[in-house]
Amino acid sequence: MRRCFFRNNKKLGAFFLTLGSLIILALIMPPIFWCFALGAALILIGICMLRR
């Protein structure tokens, strides 16, 4: 019996944790927060891409 069809369960867990957090935040945060969150996410993605 296969445990999971994903090879790296840590990445999948982090993805689900982030997705759940964003859904909960979407219910309570004002729209201006999402502009800030998008900018912060783009900066973090850029840093991660430069490190590789």
Beta strands, then each sheet from edge to edge (+ up, - down):
end
